[in-house]
Amino acid sequence: MNITLSVDEKIAERARATAQAMGKSLNQMVREYLEQLAGRATLDAEVEELRRTSGQGNSNGWKFDREEIYAERLNRYRGA
């Protein structure tokens, strides 16, 4: 699909220079951004579904503890 956008000329020039510095075309950068944006909408819908259905399980009082998870991973990595 082709899309026509209206963008200030100075912004387009700076964006094109940034894209070139990254080894990409402005078109490629816009396409990748739109893909991320569309993916984010899908992710947001999935997160909302999880929020809506959360609380239906039984954690037996367990709470998420990031440090505990990292320690477990580190112990597994070290072979403990």
Contacts in CASP RR format, 6 or more apart in sequence:
PFRMAT RR
TARGET T0000
AUTHOR 0000-0000-0000
METHOD contacts of the structure
MODEL  1
MNITLSVDEKIAERARATAQAMGKSLNQMVREYLEQLAGRATLDAEVEEL
RRTSGQGNSNGWKFDREEIYAERLNRYRGA
5 30 0 8 1.000
7 15 0 8 1.000
12 26 0 8 1.000
15 26 0 8 1.000
15 29 0 8 1.000
16 26 0 8 1.000
18 29 0 8 1.000
19 25 0 8 1.000
19 26 0 8 1.000
19 28 0 8 1.000
19 29 0 8 1.000
22 29 0 8 1.000
24 32 0 8 1.000
END
